[in-house]
Amino acid sequence: MCLFCGSSSRKRHVAQEILRIYDADANSIKRSRNLRQLRVLNTGWRDSFTRSMGDSDRYFYSEYFPDIIPGKRIERRGYCEDIQNLSFPNDHFDLVITEDVLEHVRDYKKALVEICRVLKQGGHHVFTVPCRFDQPTLVRVDTSGDTDVLLSEPEYHGGGPTGRILAYRTFGTDFLDELDETGFGTTVSFSQPKDLEHGIVSSYVFVSRKN
């Protein structure tokens, strides 16, 4: 964890990919002038991206709070949002950032459709999810009915304003095909030894472009 911005290795890798796409000459998110021209949605609440870009009028951030009506604005540019049913209009954002979110979403396919909907043509979804690249998706919870049915010992991931959150799945080899079917062209960036100088260790980031 960076003592200055509070970023993790994963977050630095996400930032590196965003800069690679939009401003390869900039050495940080905060100093990037190109990013200031983009309309960005970050599904992270008051994180280091918000601290770096939060002074831009084109930057928005969100979190899902069960006791607040989705779509409600809580802060100047901070919203309660259900990623399965975003309140933003079509073709609205240039960039959407989600970090370890989709594995906690009951209907992640609907969430992907929503992210695609709110992105402009050619816009990017830069994100992380736990993924097994040599095995199919591991489904932990049956969501075919109205009620969740656990298929194995429940797995929870902690942190954030809402506390521990149930993980519905660990993604696998079929996930890239699902992204393609949604309307994205996707690559995966795996950290390299040279990334150690930026504090990026053993991580991977998905980069999806809306076709």
N, C-alpha and C positions, 0 to 999 in steps of 0.2 A: 504494500500500500504506500503510495507516494505521500510524503509528509506535507507537501506543498499544495497539491490539488485533490488529494484523497482518492486518486485513481488506482485501480487494480491493474494487474498484468492484462487481464481480459479487456478492460476498458481502454487501455493504451493501444491494444491491437485493433480494436474497433476504430479508435481515433486515427490510427495509422492508415487503415483502409479508406476512411472517409477523406483524408487528405490526399491519398493516392488518386482518388477519383476526381476530386474537385479542386485541389490546390497543392500540387506536388512540390511547389517551391516553398511553401510555408513550413515552419518547423514546429508549429503547435496549432491546436484548434483555436485557441484564444486569439492568436495573431493572424489568423486567416481572414483576409478581406473578402475572398470569394464566398466563403460560407455565410458571410453577413448578407449576401444577396439572395440566399436560398430560403425557402419556407421549410422549416424543419419541425418534425414531431418526434419527441423522445419519450418513450414509455418508461421513463425513470424519474423518480420524484426527488427533486432537489439534489441531484447527483453532481459529479464533477463536470459533466457536459453542461448542465444548467449553470454551474458557477462560471464556466468558460464562455458560454454563448447566451446566457440569460438576459443580457442587456440589449439583445437584438429584438426588435418588434416583430420579427419574422420567425422567432423561435418559440415553440410551444412544448409543454411537457404534461404528462398525465400519469395517473395511477388509478387502479380500480379500488374504490372503498365501498364495501358492501352496504354500509348504512347511508350512502349518499346517492341520489338519483344520477345515473350515468348521463354525461353531457353537461353537468353543472360546472360552471366556472368557480373555482375555489380561490384562486389567486389571480393576479393580473393576466398571466398566460398559463396558469396551471389548472388542469381540468380533471374531474373524475370521468374516466372513460372505460367502457366495456369494449375491449378490442374486437369482440365478436360482432359489435354493432356500433361502430364509431359515429360520432355526431357531426363530423366534418363533411363538407361537400365533396363531390367527385373532383378528381384532378386538381387537388388543392396543394399538395406538398411535393417538394423536390426530393426530400429525404425523410425516411422513417427509420428510427433506431429502436430496436428491441433487444434487450440483453437477458437471456435465460428467462423468457416470458412464455413462449409458446408451449413448452412442456407442462405449464400450469393451467392452460386454457382448455376448457371442456371440449369445445368444438374448434380445434386449431385450424381446420380447413376453412371454416367460415371466417376465422380471423385473417387468414391469408388472403381470402377474397376481399375482405374489407380493406386490408393494407393496400392491395392492388388497386382497389377502387379509388382511394383517396390520393394515391400517387399520380403525378403527371406522367404523361408518356415519356419514357426514357428516365424516369426517376428511379431512385435506388432504395431498397430496403437492406440495411446493413445490420446484421443480427448474429446472435449466438444462441445455440441450444445444445444440450447434451446429445451426442450422436455416436452411435456405433457404426463405423464405416465398413465393417466386415460382416454385419448381421442385419436382419430386418428390424423394423421398429418393435421395441418391446412395449406392449400395451399393459399398463398396470391397473387400469380401471375400465370397466365396461360402462360406456356411456350411451348404449343403444336405447335405453329406456329413460324415463323421467328422473330416475334416481341412480346415483353412482353405485356401482357394484365393484367392490375390490376384488381383483383377481390374484393378488399376492399381498404380502406384508406391505402396508402403506409406506410410501417414501415421502418425506417432507423436506423442503428446502427452506432455510430460515432467512431472516433479515428483511429489511424494508419496513415501511410504515404499517403494513398489515400483518407482520409477524410470520410464523411458519405457514407454508403453503403446500398443499398436496401436489405431488408430481403425477400427472396422468400417464406419462409415457417417457421413454428414452428413444429418440429418433434413430432411424437406421437407413439401410441402403435404398429403401423405397422412397425416402423423403425427397430426393432430388427430382424424381419423376413427378411427384405431387406438386412441387414448385413449378415445374415446367408446364404441367396441366393447368395451373392457376393463371399462367400468363407471364411468368418470369423466366429470364435466362440467368442461371446461377453458377457462380464459381465459389470455391472454398479456398481461403487463404490459410495455409498452415505456417505457424511461426518457424523461422529459420535461425540458425546459430547467430547470424549477424544481428538479429533483433534483440539479443541479450543486452546490447548497449543502450537500448531504449526501455529496458525492464520488462520485456515481453518474453514469457517463458512458457513453453509447452501449451500453446493455445491454438484455436482455429476460429475463423470468422467467415460466415456466409455473406456473400454479396450478391443480391438479386436485383436485376434491372428489369423494369416493366417494359415488355415488348410493345 
